[in-house]
């Protein structure tokens, strides 16, 4: 019997808990909408005990990253807590301040070190295996979304978290399908992650089986059509657009693009003939047209303006926010409910203005620069991975780069996917140098095949003995 050290045992616990984090990320909405709606609010932090255990065992396994990034987070969190109590002490009871501040720490700081733990604890095979599950789960998730699409907004299957509020609508009386998540933003994050794994699987044939790629591809196309959400389309488009960077840095990958494009066209043609896709695409196109008419902007202009608006709002409020801010967590929906009993945006909805108004222009800007700096670092490392032949990091990070920079961390699903997928992208960099290169075109494969040294007994009987080699005659033979 092979004995393992306490450190190795702790490493196993860390990996298992990371997998539990992933499953809770997917099932959080199921718990909040259908299983335990009466506990919808406490379930907002259902993953926090898991994160705490991950940190505990990662310390025992010597995996916890006491690096500059984590130390900076701890310092900013401590300063933010002190500033919050100082600002709210005269107006809010201490227990309410503690509750709101605790949720602010949960939103802004607590989960972020998990990025570095995942990067150290997960192997390249773990990242690959998680991709298999991501793709296989697309099928039942899309079936659930089809059922939600066909049901009315008051149906049980379209219930909101805790049964509170109205479900978000798309066009033509159809809902924005949320799948198993509390809100459609979960579908946005999951489908963009699945797009990254799907593209990777198409580029590297030996990674996943063809039946998995075909079924996941069909589910992805149908799921996008019935989502009723422009954000789902935009998030998946960002992942596909990252291939432009791949083509620029690794032109040899183009050898596979022709075959992939043909496969996508064939699959898209088949899927587009289904009734559910036609109906979903009609609703989605109507949604795009209505928004374009209302905003007087083209579809690309609208998507870009939505992305950039949070940055402009952040710069706008930087001179208007109190020096110490209004307090951690005050700008989140959960923080507002703890203070007023009603979920709303007390400050501003965008992430950058929320951070500035909560923490003040100095501390808030430092925190935003931390997130921006980490995104730039991971992007740079992903580019290095592309050069070494590993495309998975950039395909994964393309689905989390925008949430990392400007995603609303007060919403637990956005926070969870941003942290988890960024950690996966860094962990995938372990495949640098060992990644199997895309299959070469047929002519290259044939020329690189080694000649057969001999024939089997069956081949001898079938074809007869090989011809007797003729002696060389010097230049005559040549």
C-alpha positions as CSV (number, residue, x, y, z in Angstrom):
1,X,0.0,0.0,0.0
2,X,1.4,3.4,-1.0
3,X,1.3,5.9,1.7
4,X,0.8,9.6,0.9
5,X,2.0,12.6,2.9
6,X,-0.4,15.0,4.7
7,X,0.6,17.6,2.1
8,X,-0.4,15.3,-0.8
9,X,-3.7,14.5,0.9
10,X,-4.4,18.2,1.3
11,X,-3.7,18.7,-2.4
12,X,-6.3,16.1,-3.3
13,X,-8.8,17.9,-1.0
14,X,-8.1,21.2,-2.8
15,X,-8.7,19.7,-6.2
16,X,-12.0,18.0,-5.1
17,X,-13.2,21.2,-3.5
18,X,-12.4,23.2,-6.7
19,X,-14.6,20.7,-8.5
20,X,-17.3,21.2,-5.9
21,X,-17.0,25.0,-6.5
22,X,-17.7,24.4,-10.2
23,X,-20.8,22.2,-9.5
24,X,-22.2,24.7,-7.1
25,X,-21.6,27.5,-9.6
26,X,-23.8,25.6,-12.0
27,X,-26.4,24.5,-9.4
28,X,-26.7,27.7,-7.4
29,X,-29.7,28.9,-9.5
30,X,-31.4,25.5,-9.1
31,X,-31.1,25.8,-5.4
32,X,-32.3,29.4,-5.3
33,X,-35.2,29.1,-7.8
34,X,-36.6,25.6,-7.3
35,X,-35.1,23.6,-4.5
36,X,-34.9,26.1,-1.6
37,X,-36.4,29.4,-2.8
38,X,-37.1,30.4,0.9
39,X,-33.3,30.5,1.4
40,X,-32.5,32.4,-1.8
41,X,-30.7,35.2,0.0
42,X,-28.3,33.0,2.1
43,X,-27.6,30.9,-0.9
44,X,-26.0,33.9,-2.5
45,X,-22.9,32.9,-0.6
46,X,-23.3,29.1,-0.9
47,X,-19.8,28.8,-2.4
48,X,-18.1,30.9,0.3
49,X,-17.6,28.0,2.8
50,X,-16.1,25.9,0.0
51,X,-13.7,28.7,-0.8
52,X,-12.8,28.9,2.9
53,X,-12.0,25.2,2.9
54,X,-10.0,25.5,-0.3
55,X,-7.8,28.2,1.3
56,X,-7.4,26.1,4.5
57,X,-6.3,23.0,2.7
58,X,-4.2,25.0,0.2
59,X,-2.3,26.4,3.1
60,X,-1.6,22.9,4.4
61,X,-0.6,21.8,0.9
62,X,1.6,24.8,0.5
63,X,-0.4,25.9,-2.5
64,X,-1.8,29.2,-1.2
65,X,-0.1,32.0,-3.1
66,X,1.3,34.6,-0.8
67,X,2.3,36.7,-3.7
68,X,2.2,40.4,-4.3
69,X,-1.3,40.2,-5.8
70,X,-2.8,38.5,-2.8
71,X,-1.0,40.7,-0.3
72,X,-2.3,43.8,-2.1
73,X,-5.9,42.4,-1.9
74,X,-5.5,41.9,1.8
75,X,-4.3,45.4,2.4
76,X,-7.0,46.9,0.3
77,X,-9.7,44.9,2.1
78,X,-8.5,45.9,5.5
79,X,-8.4,49.6,4.5
80,X,-11.9,49.3,2.9
81,X,-13.4,47.8,6.1
82,X,-12.0,50.6,8.3
83,X,-13.2,53.2,5.9
84,X,-16.7,51.7,5.8
85,X,-17.1,51.6,9.5
86,X,-15.8,55.2,9.8
87,X,-18.3,56.4,7.2
88,X,-21.4,54.6,8.3
89,X,-20.9,54.5,12.1
90,X,-23.1,57.5,12.8
91,X,-25.9,56.5,10.5
92,X,-26.2,52.7,10.5
93,X,-26.3,50.1,13.4
94,X,-23.0,48.3,13.8
95,X,-24.5,44.9,13.0
96,X,-25.9,46.2,9.7
97,X,-22.5,47.8,8.9
98,X,-20.8,44.4,9.6
99,X,-23.3,42.5,7.3
100,X,-23.0,45.0,4.4
101,X,-19.2,45.1,4.7
102,X,-19.1,41.4,4.8
103,X,-20.9,41.1,1.5
104,X,-18.7,43.8,0.1
105,X,-15.6,41.7,1.0
106,X,-17.3,38.7,-0.5
107,X,-17.9,40.6,-3.7
108,X,-14.6,42.4,-4.1
109,X,-11.9,40.4,-2.4
110,X,-12.7,37.0,-1.0
111,X,-12.8,34.9,-4.1
112,X,-10.0,36.5,-6.1
113,X,-7.1,34.5,-4.5
114,X,-8.9,31.4,-5.8
115,X,-7.5,32.3,-9.3
116,X,-4.0,31.5,-8.1
117,X,-5.0,28.4,-6.2
118,X,-6.7,26.9,-9.2
119,X,-3.6,27.7,-11.3
120,X,-1.4,25.8,-8.9
121,X,-3.7,22.9,-7.9
122,X,-5.2,22.0,-11.3
123,X,-3.2,20.0,-13.8
124,X,-3.6,20.3,-17.6
125,X,-5.5,17.1,-17.5
126,X,-7.9,18.6,-14.9
127,X,-8.6,21.5,-17.2
128,X,-9.2,19.2,-20.2
129,X,-11.5,17.0,-18.1
130,X,-13.5,20.0,-17.0
131,X,-13.9,20.9,-20.6
132,X,-15.4,17.5,-21.3
133,X,-18.0,18.1,-18.6
134,X,-18.7,21.6,-19.9
135,X,-19.5,20.4,-23.4
136,X,-21.5,17.3,-22.3
137,X,-23.7,19.5,-20.0
138,X,-24.5,21.8,-22.9
139,X,-27.1,19.3,-24.2
140,X,-29.4,19.1,-21.1
141,X,-28.9,22.8,-20.4
142,X,-30.1,23.6,-23.9
143,X,-33.1,21.3,-23.5
144,X,-34.0,23.1,-20.3
145,X,-33.7,26.5,-22.1
146,X,-35.9,25.2,-24.9
147,X,-38.6,24.3,-22.3
148,X,-38.2,27.8,-20.7
149,X,-38.4,29.4,-24.2
150,X,-41.7,27.7,-25.0
151,X,-43.2,28.3,-21.5
152,X,-44.8,31.5,-20.4
153,X,-43.1,34.0,-18.1
154,X,-45.3,32.9,-15.2
155,X,-44.5,29.2,-15.6
156,X,-42.7,27.4,-12.7
157,X,-39.8,26.6,-15.0
158,X,-39.2,30.3,-15.5
159,X,-39.4,31.1,-11.8
160,X,-37.0,33.8,-10.5
161,X,-34.6,33.4,-7.6
162,X,-36.7,33.3,-4.4
163,X,-39.8,33.8,-6.5
164,X,-39.2,37.6,-6.3
165,X,-39.5,40.1,-9.1
166,X,-40.3,39.6,-12.8
167,X,-38.3,37.5,-15.2
168,X,-36.4,39.4,-17.9
169,X,-38.2,39.4,-21.2
170,X,-36.7,39.4,-24.7
171,X,-39.1,40.0,-27.7
172,X,-42.3,38.7,-29.1
173,X,-43.5,37.7,-25.6
174,X,-40.6,35.3,-25.0
175,X,-38.4,35.3,-21.9
176,X,-34.6,35.5,-21.7
177,X,-33.9,31.9,-20.8
178,X,-31.7,31.5,-17.7
179,X,-31.3,27.7,-17.8
180,X,-30.3,26.4,-14.4
181,X,-28.9,29.8,-13.4
182,X,-30.6,32.6,-11.4
183,X,-30.2,35.0,-14.2
184,X,-29.4,34.9,-17.9
185,X,-25.9,36.2,-17.1
186,X,-25.1,32.6,-16.1
187,X,-25.9,31.4,-19.6
188,X,-23.7,34.2,-21.0
189,X,-20.7,33.0,-19.0
190,X,-21.3,29.3,-19.5
191,X,-21.9,29.5,-23.2
192,X,-18.8,31.6,-23.8
193,X,-16.7,29.1,-21.7
194,X,-18.2,26.2,-23.8
195,X,-17.4,28.1,-27.0
196,X,-13.7,28.2,-26.0
197,X,-13.6,24.5,-25.3
198,X,-15.5,23.7,-28.5
199,X,-13.1,25.7,-30.7
200,X,-10.2,24.1,-29.0
201,X,-11.7,20.6,-29.5
202,X,-12.2,21.4,-33.2
203,X,-8.6,22.6,-33.7
204,X,-7.2,19.6,-31.9
205,X,-9.0,16.5,-33.0
206,X,-7.5,14.1,-30.5
207,X,-8.8,16.1,-27.5
208,X,-12.6,15.3,-27.6
209,X,-14.6,12.7,-29.5
210,X,-16.4,13.8,-32.7
211,X,-19.9,12.9,-31.3
212,X,-19.3,15.2,-28.3
213,X,-18.2,18.1,-30.5
214,X,-21.1,17.6,-32.9
215,X,-23.8,17.4,-30.1
216,X,-22.2,20.3,-28.1
217,X,-22.0,22.4,-31.3
218,X,-25.7,21.8,-32.1
219,X,-26.7,22.5,-28.5
220,X,-24.6,25.7,-28.5
221,X,-26.3,27.1,-31.7
222,X,-29.8,26.2,-30.5
223,X,-29.1,27.5,-27.0
224,X,-27.9,30.9,-28.4
225,X,-31.0,31.2,-30.6
226,X,-33.4,30.6,-27.7
227,X,-31.5,32.6,-25.1
228,X,-33.1,35.9,-26.3
229,X,-30.0,37.7,-25.1
230,X,-27.7,39.9,-27.1
231,X,-25.0,39.4,-24.4
232,X,-24.8,35.6,-25.1
233,X,-24.1,36.4,-28.8
234,X,-21.5,39.0,-27.9
235,X,-19.7,36.8,-25.3
236,X,-19.4,33.9,-27.7
237,X,-18.3,36.2,-30.5
238,X,-15.5,37.6,-28.3
239,X,-14.1,34.0,-27.9
240,X,-14.3,33.3,-31.6
241,X,-12.7,36.7,-32.3
242,X,-9.7,35.7,-30.2
243,X,-8.8,33.4,-33.1
244,X,-7.6,36.5,-35.0
245,X,-4.8,36.8,-32.5
246,X,-4.0,33.2,-32.9
247,X,-3.9,33.5,-36.7
248,X,-1.6,36.5,-36.4
249,X,0.8,34.7,-34.0
250,X,0.6,31.2,-35.4
251,X,-0.3,31.3,-39.1
252,X,0.3,27.5,-39.3
253,X,-3.0,27.0,-37.5
254,X,-4.7,28.0,-40.7
255,X,-4.1,24.5,-42.0
256,X,-7.1,23.3,-39.9
257,X,-9.4,26.3,-40.4
258,X,-10.7,25.1,-43.8
259,X,-11.9,21.8,-42.5
260,X,-13.3,23.4,-39.3
261,X,-15.2,26.0,-41.3
262,X,-16.7,23.3,-43.6
263,X,-17.8,21.2,-40.5
264,X,-19.3,24.3,-38.9
265,X,-21.2,25.2,-42.1
266,X,-22.6,21.7,-42.4
267,X,-23.6,21.6,-38.8
268,X,-25.1,25.1,-38.9
269,X,-27.1,24.2,-42.0
270,X,-28.6,21.1,-40.3
271,X,-29.4,23.0,-37.1
272,X,-30.9,26.0,-39.0
273,X,-33.5,23.6,-40.5
274,X,-35.0,22.8,-37.1
275,X,-38.2,24.6,-36.1
276,X,-36.9,25.6,-32.6
277,X,-33.8,27.3,-34.1
278,X,-35.9,29.2,-36.6
279,X,-38.3,30.4,-33.9
280,X,-35.4,31.4,-31.6
281,X,-33.4,33.1,-34.3
282,X,-36.5,35.1,-35.2
283,X,-37.0,36.3,-31.7
284,X,-33.3,37.1,-31.3
285,X,-33.1,39.0,-34.5
286,X,-36.2,41.0,-33.5
287,X,-34.6,41.8,-30.2
288,X,-31.5,43.1,-32.0
289,X,-33.6,45.2,-34.4
290,X,-35.7,46.7,-31.6
291,X,-32.7,47.8,-29.6
292,X,-31.0,49.2,-32.7
293,X,-34.1,51.2,-33.5
294,X,-34.4,52.5,-29.9
295,X,-30.7,53.5,-29.6
296,X,-30.3,54.5,-33.2
297,X,-27.1,52.5,-33.3
298,X,-26.0,49.6,-35.4
299,X,-25.6,46.2,-33.6
300,X,-21.8,46.4,-33.4
301,X,-22.0,50.0,-32.1
302,X,-24.5,49.0,-29.5
303,X,-22.4,46.1,-28.2
304,X,-19.3,48.3,-28.0
305,X,-21.1,51.2,-26.3
306,X,-22.5,48.8,-23.7
307,X,-19.0,47.5,-23.0
308,X,-17.4,50.9,-22.7
309,X,-20.2,52.7,-20.8
310,X,-19.0,51.4,-17.4
311,X,-15.5,52.9,-18.0
312,X,-16.9,56.3,-18.9
313,X,-19.3,56.2,-15.9
314,X,-16.3,55.3,-13.6
315,X,-14.3,58.3,-14.8
316,X,-17.4,60.5,-14.4
317,X,-17.9,59.7,-10.7
318,X,-14.2,59.7,-9.7
319,X,-14.4,63.4,-8.9
320,X,-17.8,63.2,-7.2
321,X,-17.3,60.3,-4.8
322,X,-16.3,60.9,-1.1
323,X,-12.7,60.4,-0.4
324,X,-13.5,57.3,1.7
325,X,-16.5,56.3,-0.4
326,X,-19.9,55.3,0.9
327,X,-18.9,51.9,2.2
328,X,-18.1,48.4,0.9
329,X,-21.1,46.5,-0.3
330,X,-23.5,49.5,-0.3
331,X,-23.7,49.6,-4.1
332,X,-24.7,45.9,-4.5
333,X,-28.2,44.6,-4.6
334,X,-27.6,42.4,-1.6
335,X,-26.1,45.3,0.3
336,X,-29.1,47.4,-0.4
337,X,-31.4,44.7,0.8
338,X,-29.5,44.4,4.0
339,X,-29.8,48.1,4.5
340,X,-33.3,48.9,3.2
341,X,-35.0,45.5,2.9
342,X,-35.2,45.9,-0.9
343,X,-32.8,44.8,-3.6
344,X,-31.9,47.9,-5.7
345,X,-28.9,49.9,-6.9
346,X,-28.3,52.6,-4.3
347,X,-25.3,54.0,-6.2
348,X,-24.8,53.1,-9.9
349,X,-25.4,49.8,-11.8
350,X,-22.0,49.7,-13.6
351,X,-19.1,48.0,-11.9
352,X,-16.5,50.8,-12.2
353,X,-18.7,53.6,-10.8
354,X,-19.9,51.2,-8.0
355,X,-16.4,50.5,-6.9
356,X,-15.4,54.2,-7.0
357,X,-18.5,55.3,-5.1
358,X,-18.1,52.5,-2.5
359,X,-14.4,52.8,-1.8
360,X,-13.6,56.3,-2.9
361,X,-11.4,57.6,-5.7
362,X,-8.1,56.4,-4.3
363,X,-8.8,53.0,-2.9
364,X,-11.4,52.3,-5.6
365,X,-9.0,53.2,-8.4
366,X,-6.3,51.0,-6.8
367,X,-8.7,48.0,-6.7
368,X,-9.8,48.5,-10.3
369,X,-6.1,48.8,-11.4
370,X,-5.5,45.5,-9.6
371,X,-8.2,43.8,-11.7
372,X,-7.0,45.5,-14.9
373,X,-3.4,44.6,-14.2
374,X,-4.2,41.0,-13.6
375,X,-6.1,40.8,-16.8
376,X,-3.2,42.3,-18.7
377,X,-0.8,39.8,-17.1
378,X,-2.9,36.8,-17.9
379,X,-3.4,38.1,-21.5
380,X,0.3,38.4,-21.9
381,X,0.9,34.9,-20.6
382,X,-1.8,33.6,-22.9
383,X,0.0,35.2,-25.8
384,X,3.2,33.4,-24.8
385,X,1.3,30.2,-24.7
386,X,0.0,30.8,-28.3
387,X,3.6,31.2,-29.5
388,X,4.5,27.9,-27.8
389,X,1.6,26.1,-29.5
390,X,-0.9,26.1,-26.6
391,X,-4.1,27.8,-27.7
392,X,-6.4,26.8,-24.8
393,X,-5.4,29.6,-22.4
394,X,-6.4,32.4,-24.7
395,X,-9.6,30.6,-25.7
396,X,-10.6,30.3,-22.0
397,X,-9.4,33.8,-21.0
398,X,-11.3,35.3,-23.9
399,X,-14.5,34.3,-22.0
400,X,-13.5,35.9,-18.7
401,X,-11.4,38.9,-19.7
402,X,-14.4,41.3,-19.8
403,X,-15.9,40.1,-16.5
404,X,-12.5,40.3,-14.9
405,X,-12.1,43.9,-16.0
406,X,-15.6,45.3,-15.7
407,X,-18.0,42.5,-14.6
408,X,-20.4,43.1,-11.8
409,X,-18.8,41.2,-8.9
410,X,-21.8,42.0,-6.7
411,X,-23.6,39.4,-8.7
412,X,-22.3,36.0,-7.5
413,X,-22.6,34.2,-10.8
414,X,-20.5,36.8,-12.7
415,X,-17.9,36.7,-9.8
416,X,-17.8,32.9,-9.8
417,X,-17.2,32.5,-13.5
418,X,-14.7,35.3,-13.8
419,X,-12.6,33.9,-11.0
420,X,-13.0,30.2,-12.0
421,X,-12.3,30.6,-15.7
422,X,-9.4,32.9,-15.2
423,X,-7.9,30.3,-12.9
424,X,-8.5,27.6,-15.6
425,X,-6.8,29.8,-18.2
426,X,-3.7,30.1,-16.0
427,X,-3.7,26.4,-15.2
428,X,-4.0,25.5,-18.9
429,X,-0.6,27.2,-19.4
430,X,0.9,24.0,-18.0
431,X,0.3,22.6,-21.4
432,X,2.9,24.9,-23.0
433,X,5.4,22.8,-24.8
434,X,3.5,19.5,-24.4
435,X,0.4,20.5,-26.3
436,X,-0.3,18.3,-29.3
437,X,0.0,20.4,-32.4
438,X,-3.0,20.6,-34.8
439,X,-3.0,17.8,-37.3
440,X,-1.0,18.7,-40.4
441,X,-2.7,18.6,-43.8
442,X,-2.9,15.2,-45.6
443,X,0.2,15.8,-47.9
444,X,2.4,16.6,-44.9
445,X,1.2,13.5,-43.0
446,X,1.9,11.3,-46.0
447,X,5.4,12.6,-46.5
448,X,6.2,12.2,-42.8
449,X,5.0,8.6,-42.6
450,X,7.8,6.1,-42.0
451,X,8.2,3.4,-44.7
452,X,6.9,-0.1,-43.8
453,X,9.9,-2.4,-43.2
454,X,8.1,-5.6,-44.0
455,X,4.8,-7.2,-44.8
456,X,2.7,-9.6,-42.8
457,X,2.3,-13.3,-43.7
458,X,-1.2,-12.6,-44.9
459,X,0.1,-9.8,-47.2
460,X,2.7,-12.2,-48.6
461,X,0.1,-14.7,-49.5
462,X,-2.2,-12.0,-51.0
463,X,0.4,-10.1,-53.1
464,X,3.1,-12.7,-53.5
465,X,6.7,-12.2,-52.5
466,X,8.2,-8.7,-52.9
467,X,10.3,-8.1,-56.0
468,X,14.0,-8.9,-55.7
469,X,15.9,-5.6,-55.4
470,X,18.2,-4.9,-58.3
471,X,21.8,-4.1,-57.7
472,X,22.8,-0.4,-57.8
473,X,24.8,0.7,-60.9
474,X,26.2,3.9,-59.6
475,X,25.1,6.9,-61.7
476,X,23.2,4.7,-64.1
477,X,20.7,3.8,-61.3
478,X,20.3,7.4,-60.6
